[in-house]
Amino acid sequence: MSVISDRQTRQALDRESRNVREDDLKSLLERQRKVEHKVHTSGRLKRFSTDIRLMFSLLRDFWNGRYRQIPWKSVAAIAGALLYVLNPLDLIPDMIVGFGLLDDAGVVALCLKLVESDLHRYAAWKELDDEAAERARTTPDSA
């Protein structure tokens, strides 16, 4: 028997996502290090560290207006999942050793499943954008 059901996970993500406003992104981006520290020190969340860094990168590019080819629903789901990870008093309080981060991992996994295609598109865009920026840095001016 699972400690947290798929239904509870979906409800938690939906609740967090519904409450996300664009202004919340700035606050979340300012707390990125706190989330990354929690992920790095948790066995349950550590497997999501690369995905969570990509999620933060997407949110930062969205916030800065560099990347807008994503529905708000996906942005809200990503922000909601990351805000959920920050909340120590969620479905299963983080202080409960051995179980406290199961719900956090479940919410992140569900979010990744829901926004997978959006993250893939963003990662492809990011790679092309990074390559273009690198070419611009290394190509001498022709003037």
N, C-alpha and C positions, 0 to 999 in steps of 0.2 A: 504494500500500500504506500502510495506517495504521500509525503508530508504536506505538499501543496499541490492542489489539483490544477489541471490545465484551465479550468473555468476560473479559479481564483487568480491565476496568473493573468489571464485575459482581462478580468475585471480590474485588477490593479493597474495594468498598463493603460486600459481605457480611461480609468479615473485620472491618472497622471496626465495623459495626453490631452484630455478635455480641458484641463486647467492651464495648459501651457499657452502663454502669450508671447509675442515676439520679444517683448522687453525681458522676459525670463531667460532668453538665450544669452544675453550679456552676463547676467549673474552666473549662469551655469558655466559659461566659458571662463569666467574668473575663478571658478572652483575646479577647473580641470585637473590640476595637480592633486587635489584631495581625492578625486575619483580614481585617478591613475594609481595613487598610493594604495587605496583600498583594494583595487583590482590586483595590484602587484603582490600584496601581502596575503591574498586570499587564494587558497587552492581551488575553490569553486568558481571564482571569477577569472582567475589568471588565464585560463584558456581563451578568454574573450579579449585579451589585452590588445591584440592587433586590430580587431574589429572596433573596439572602443576608441582607439586612437583615430581610426578612419572616421568614426561617427563624429568625434570632436572636430576633425579637420573639415568635414562637410558642414557642420554647424557654423564654424568660423568663417568659411567661404560664403555661406548663406548670409550670415550676419553682416559681413563686409560688402555684400552685393556682388561678389565675384561669381557666384554660382546660384542660379535661381531655377534651374531645370528640374525641379523636384516639387511635388505637391506638398502643400502645407501639412496635410495629414501625416505624411512621412516625417517631415521635420518635427512635428509635434510628438509623434511616436518615439523618435530618437531622443528628443529632449526629455520626454516623460520617463523613458527607461533610465536615462542617466540621472535624472532627479530622484527616481526611485532608489537607485543605488546609493545616493547620498543620504537618504532618509534612514537613520538607525532604528526607528520605531515603525517598521512596516508590518506586513503580515506576520513575519517571524522576526522578532527583534534580533538585530545583529549580535547582541551580547550573548545569545544562546550558543555556546560552543558546539561546533559540529553541525548545527542546523541553521544558524542565524543568517547565512548567506545563500541558502537554497532558493529562497524566493527571489532574491536579487538575480541569481543566475538564471532562474526560470523566466523572469521578466525580460532580461537582456536577450536570452535565446529566442523568445517569442517575437520580440521587436526585430531581431535580425531576420527572422523568417518572414515577417511582414514587409520589411523594407529591402529585402535582398536585391531585387532588381534595381532599385534606386541607388543602392550603395555600389553596385557593379558599374552602373552608368557614371556615377560620380568618380569612382576610382579610375575609369578609362579617361574621363575628362581631365582629371587631376594629373595623370601621367602625361597626356599631351600638353597640358598647360605648363607643367614643370620642364618638359623638353623644350618648349618654345622659349621659356624664360632662360634656360641654360644656353640655347643658341644665341639669344639676344645678348647675353653676357660675354660670350666668347667670340662673337663675330665683330670684327672691327668696323667702325663707321665708314661708310663709303663716301662721305662728304669731304 
